[in-house]
């Protein structure tokens, strides 16, 4: 009986020791936006992790930090993640990855950025990022010409368009230049509307109305992304046809969007995390660019503002929301 009890206690001890030694991987998520705005993207990210066998609450823990559009909070949030000793940081924008880069040179960082990571100083090159950082770029700047073209196709009589952007964002500075070049090629007047703070949103749309602007392009930078629903509502109030960067905008009531498939790219983000957790070095993982883009049209939003979108434009849409 004593021998059996000793054996049982010994086995129990080994089991407890094995459980203690089983390391739970910690992933830090650093976002400039809000939890609400990032919900779809991060669910795709978690699904991508689950595809590799990582389940939140079981063998991984995810620490989320949201700046809620206040970029000055990002450095402090990055410090919090480093103090938590996370195994890898997933940064979901250019400002977020720059904050993480300035905080740690040791913890691997994987970014999902909408800007140009080379021009922004995030990596040395796409093929050889160097350091402790790699990830995905959304090829943002070159897409604005296509968005302006689609806006003009949807509004054949368009002669004046506006761009809603934040001049303090490096990525949207590049977007503005691309849009200006496209406007010149399409013989459109382009109105620049700056949004640095949430309080700038309504005045920007008022300025567009006074200038009799016929359509608008929205860029992807805070506080614009943080207040997406407000922007969609104000655009509808002003009956201003607007094209957005990604599909979550028309999914939540916006008129239309053109951009990469965000859910696919966030699942791809999990691929980088998996490789790094299995021993790969970020410096050896090339930065990837999107290969799939989608055009989404919301006919309910078009009806709300009295816009009839030509059939040939609808035929080009990857998804039409009715």
C-alpha positions as CSV (number, residue, x, y, z in Angstrom):
1,X,0.0,0.0,0.0
2,X,2.9,2.3,0.9
3,X,4.7,1.6,-2.3
4,X,1.5,2.3,-4.4
5,X,1.0,5.6,-2.6
6,X,4.6,6.6,-3.2
7,X,4.2,5.8,-6.8
8,X,1.0,7.8,-7.1
9,X,2.5,10.8,-5.4
10,X,5.6,10.6,-7.6
11,X,3.5,10.5,-10.7
12,X,1.5,13.4,-9.5
13,X,4.7,15.3,-8.9
14,X,5.9,14.6,-12.4
15,X,2.5,15.8,-13.8
16,X,2.6,19.0,-11.8
17,X,6.2,19.7,-12.9
18,X,5.3,19.0,-16.5
19,X,2.4,21.5,-16.3
20,X,4.7,24.1,-14.7
21,X,7.3,23.7,-17.4
22,X,4.8,23.9,-20.2
23,X,5.3,27.5,-21.3
24,X,2.4,29.7,-22.3
25,X,3.4,31.9,-25.2
26,X,2.6,35.6,-24.8
27,X,1.7,37.7,-27.8
28,X,1.4,41.5,-27.5
29,X,-0.9,43.3,-29.9
30,X,-0.2,47.1,-30.2
31,X,-2.8,49.1,-32.1
32,X,-3.3,52.8,-32.7
33,X,-7.1,52.2,-33.1
34,X,-9.9,51.0,-30.9
35,X,-10.9,47.5,-29.9
36,X,-14.2,48.0,-31.8
37,X,-12.6,49.1,-35.0
38,X,-10.1,46.2,-34.9
39,X,-12.6,43.5,-33.9
40,X,-12.9,41.9,-37.4
41,X,-9.2,42.1,-38.1
42,X,-8.1,40.6,-34.8
43,X,-10.7,37.8,-35.0
44,X,-9.1,36.9,-38.4
45,X,-5.7,37.1,-36.7
46,X,-6.9,34.7,-33.9
47,X,-8.3,32.3,-36.5
48,X,-5.0,32.3,-38.2
49,X,-3.3,31.4,-35.0
50,X,-5.8,28.7,-34.3
51,X,-5.0,27.2,-37.7
52,X,-1.4,26.7,-36.4
53,X,-2.7,25.2,-33.1
54,X,-2.4,28.3,-31.0
55,X,-5.6,28.9,-28.9
56,X,-6.0,31.9,-26.7
57,X,-6.5,30.9,-23.1
58,X,-5.0,27.5,-23.7
59,X,-1.4,27.6,-25.0
60,X,-1.2,31.3,-25.8
61,X,-2.1,34.5,-24.0
62,X,-2.7,37.7,-26.0
63,X,-2.2,41.1,-24.4
64,X,-4.0,43.8,-26.2
65,X,-3.1,47.5,-26.0
66,X,-5.2,50.1,-27.9
67,X,-4.2,53.8,-28.3
68,X,-7.8,54.8,-29.2
69,X,-6.5,57.1,-31.9
70,X,-4.1,58.9,-29.4
71,X,-0.7,58.3,-31.0
72,X,1.1,59.8,-28.0
73,X,-0.1,56.8,-26.0
74,X,1.7,54.3,-28.2
75,X,5.2,54.5,-26.7
76,X,3.8,53.9,-23.2
77,X,1.7,51.0,-24.3
78,X,4.8,49.5,-26.1
79,X,6.7,49.8,-22.8
80,X,3.9,47.9,-21.0
81,X,4.1,45.0,-23.5
82,X,7.9,44.8,-23.1
83,X,7.5,44.7,-19.3
84,X,5.1,41.8,-19.6
85,X,7.9,40.0,-21.4
86,X,5.8,39.0,-24.4
87,X,7.4,36.6,-26.8
88,X,6.5,38.7,-29.9
89,X,4.7,41.9,-30.6
90,X,2.1,42.3,-33.4
91,X,1.9,46.0,-34.4
92,X,-1.1,46.9,-36.5
93,X,0.0,50.2,-38.1
94,X,3.0,52.3,-38.9
95,X,2.9,54.5,-35.8
96,X,2.5,51.3,-33.6
97,X,5.4,49.5,-35.1
98,X,7.6,52.6,-34.8
99,X,6.7,52.9,-31.1
100,X,7.6,49.2,-30.6
101,X,10.8,49.5,-32.6
102,X,11.9,52.4,-30.4
103,X,11.1,50.4,-27.3
104,X,12.8,47.1,-27.9
105,X,15.6,45.7,-30.1
106,X,15.3,42.1,-28.7
107,X,11.6,41.1,-28.8
108,X,10.5,40.1,-32.4
109,X,8.0,42.5,-33.9
110,X,5.6,41.6,-36.7
111,X,3.8,44.5,-38.3
112,X,0.6,44.9,-40.3
113,X,1.2,48.4,-41.7
114,X,-0.8,50.5,-44.2
115,X,2.2,52.6,-45.2
116,X,5.6,52.1,-46.8
117,X,7.8,50.4,-44.2
118,X,11.0,51.4,-46.0
119,X,10.2,55.1,-46.4
120,X,8.9,55.1,-42.8
121,X,12.2,53.8,-41.5
122,X,10.7,50.6,-40.2
123,X,12.9,48.2,-42.2
124,X,16.0,48.4,-44.3
125,X,14.3,46.8,-47.4
126,X,11.4,44.5,-48.2
127,X,13.6,41.6,-49.1
128,X,16.0,42.0,-46.1
129,X,14.2,43.8,-43.3
130,X,17.1,43.4,-40.8
131,X,16.9,43.8,-37.1
132,X,14.0,42.3,-35.1
133,X,11.1,43.4,-37.4
134,X,9.2,42.0,-40.4
135,X,5.6,41.8,-41.5
136,X,3.2,42.8,-44.2
137,X,2.8,46.1,-46.1
138,X,-0.6,47.0,-47.6
139,X,0.8,48.9,-50.5
140,X,-1.2,51.9,-49.5
141,X,0.0,54.9,-51.5
142,X,-0.3,53.4,-55.0
143,X,-4.0,52.4,-54.4
144,X,-5.2,55.9,-54.1
145,X,-5.1,56.5,-57.8
146,X,-7.3,53.5,-58.3
147,X,-9.7,54.7,-55.7
148,X,-10.0,58.1,-57.3
149,X,-10.6,56.4,-60.7
150,X,-13.4,54.2,-59.2
151,X,-15.0,57.3,-57.6
152,X,-15.0,59.1,-60.9
153,X,-16.5,56.0,-62.6
154,X,-19.2,55.9,-60.0
155,X,-19.9,59.6,-60.5
156,X,-19.4,60.3,-64.2
157,X,-20.0,64.1,-63.8
158,X,-17.4,64.4,-61.0
159,X,-15.2,67.4,-61.4
160,X,-14.1,68.1,-57.9
161,X,-13.1,65.6,-55.2
162,X,-11.6,65.8,-51.7
163,X,-9.2,63.8,-49.7
164,X,-9.6,63.4,-45.9
165,X,-6.2,62.9,-44.4
166,X,-4.0,63.5,-41.3
167,X,-0.9,65.5,-42.3
168,X,1.0,64.2,-39.2
169,X,0.9,60.7,-40.6
170,X,3.8,59.7,-42.8
171,X,1.8,57.1,-44.7
172,X,-1.0,59.6,-45.6
173,X,1.5,62.1,-46.8
174,X,2.5,59.5,-49.4
175,X,-1.2,58.9,-50.1
176,X,-1.8,62.6,-50.7
177,X,1.0,62.8,-53.3
178,X,-0.4,59.7,-55.1
179,X,-3.9,61.1,-55.1
180,X,-2.8,64.5,-56.3
181,X,-1.0,62.9,-59.3
182,X,-4.1,60.8,-60.1
183,X,-6.4,63.8,-59.9
184,X,-4.2,65.7,-62.4
185,X,-4.3,62.7,-64.7
186,X,-8.1,62.4,-64.4
187,X,-8.5,66.2,-64.8
188,X,-10.1,66.6,-61.4
189,X,-9.7,69.4,-58.8
190,X,-8.6,68.0,-55.5
191,X,-9.5,69.6,-52.2
192,X,-7.3,68.8,-49.2
193,X,-9.2,68.3,-45.9
194,X,-7.0,67.8,-42.8
195,X,-8.1,65.9,-39.8
196,X,-5.7,66.0,-36.9
197,X,-8.3,65.7,-34.1
198,X,-11.8,64.2,-33.9
199,X,-13.1,67.8,-33.6
200,X,-11.8,68.4,-37.2
201,X,-14.2,65.8,-38.8
202,X,-17.4,67.8,-39.1
203,X,-15.7,71.0,-40.1
204,X,-13.9,69.1,-42.9
205,X,-17.2,67.9,-44.3
206,X,-18.7,71.3,-44.0
207,X,-15.8,72.7,-46.0
208,X,-16.4,70.1,-48.7
209,X,-20.1,71.1,-48.9
210,X,-19.3,74.8,-49.2
211,X,-16.8,74.0,-52.0
212,X,-19.5,71.9,-53.8
213,X,-17.2,68.9,-53.7
214,X,-18.8,65.9,-55.6
215,X,-16.9,63.0,-53.9
216,X,-14.4,62.1,-51.2
217,X,-11.5,59.7,-50.6
218,X,-10.8,58.7,-47.0
219,X,-7.3,57.7,-45.9
220,X,-6.4,55.1,-43.3
221,X,-4.9,57.0,-40.3
222,X,-6.1,58.0,-36.8
223,X,-8.2,59.8,-35.8
224,X,-10.0,58.9,-39.0
225,X,-9.9,55.2,-38.4
226,X,-10.8,55.5,-34.8
227,X,-14.0,57.4,-35.6
228,X,-15.0,55.4,-38.7
229,X,-18.7,55.3,-37.8
230,X,-18.9,59.0,-37.2
231,X,-17.3,59.7,-40.6
232,X,-19.7,57.3,-42.3
233,X,-22.6,59.0,-40.7
234,X,-21.4,62.5,-41.5
235,X,-20.8,61.6,-45.1
236,X,-24.3,60.3,-45.3
237,X,-25.7,63.5,-43.7
238,X,-23.9,65.6,-46.3
239,X,-24.9,63.2,-49.1
240,X,-21.3,63.0,-50.1
241,X,-20.2,59.9,-52.1
242,X,-17.1,58.6,-50.4
243,X,-14.7,55.7,-51.1
244,X,-12.9,54.1,-48.2
245,X,-9.6,52.0,-48.0
246,X,-11.0,48.7,-46.8
247,X,-14.2,46.6,-46.7
248,X,-15.1,47.1,-43.0
249,X,-16.2,50.6,-44.0
250,X,-19.0,49.6,-46.4
251,X,-19.7,46.6,-44.2
252,X,-20.7,49.2,-41.5
253,X,-22.6,51.6,-43.8
254,X,-20.1,53.3,-46.0
255,X,-20.6,53.7,-49.7
256,X,-17.7,51.7,-51.2
257,X,-14.1,50.6,-50.7
258,X,-11.1,49.4,-52.6
259,X,-8.2,47.7,-51.0
260,X,-6.5,44.5,-49.9
261,X,-8.5,41.8,-48.2
262,X,-7.9,42.7,-44.6
263,X,-9.1,39.4,-43.1
264,X,-6.7,37.4,-45.4
265,X,-3.8,39.6,-44.5
266,X,-4.4,39.3,-40.7
267,X,-4.5,35.5,-41.1
268,X,-1.2,35.9,-42.9
269,X,0.1,37.8,-39.9
270,X,-0.3,34.7,-37.9
271,X,2.0,32.9,-40.3
272,X,4.8,35.2,-39.4
273,X,4.1,34.7,-35.7
274,X,4.2,30.9,-36.1
275,X,7.5,31.0,-37.9
276,X,9.1,33.2,-35.3
277,X,7.8,31.1,-32.4
278,X,9.4,28.1,-34.1
279,X,12.8,29.8,-34.3
280,X,12.9,32.0,-37.4
281,X,14.5,35.4,-37.1
282,X,12.5,38.4,-38.3
283,X,15.6,39.7,-40.2
284,X,15.4,36.6,-42.4
285,X,11.7,36.9,-43.2
286,X,11.0,39.2,-46.2
287,X,8.2,41.7,-45.9
288,X,5.2,40.6,-48.0
289,X,2.9,42.7,-50.1
290,X,-0.7,42.1,-50.9
291,X,-1.6,40.2,-54.0
292,X,-5.4,40.3,-53.7
293,X,-7.6,43.5,-53.8
294,X,-11.3,43.9,-53.7
295,X,-13.9,46.5,-54.6
296,X,-17.0,46.6,-52.4
297,X,-20.1,48.6,-53.1
298,X,-23.0,49.3,-50.6
299,X,-26.2,49.9,-52.6
300,X,-28.1,50.7,-49.4
301,X,-25.7,53.6,-48.7
302,X,-25.9,54.7,-52.4
303,X,-29.7,54.8,-52.1
304,X,-29.5,56.8,-48.9
305,X,-27.6,59.6,-50.5
306,X,-29.5,59.4,-53.8
307,X,-26.7,58.1,-55.9
308,X,-27.2,55.7,-58.8
309,X,-24.1,53.8,-59.5
310,X,-23.6,52.9,-63.2
311,X,-24.1,49.1,-64.0
312,X,-20.6,48.8,-65.5
313,X,-19.2,49.9,-62.1
314,X,-21.4,47.5,-60.2
315,X,-20.2,44.7,-62.6
316,X,-16.6,45.3,-61.5
317,X,-17.4,44.9,-57.8
318,X,-16.3,41.8,-55.9
319,X,-19.2,42.3,-53.5
320,X,-22.4,44.3,-53.7
321,X,-24.2,45.0,-50.4
322,X,-28.0,45.3,-51.1
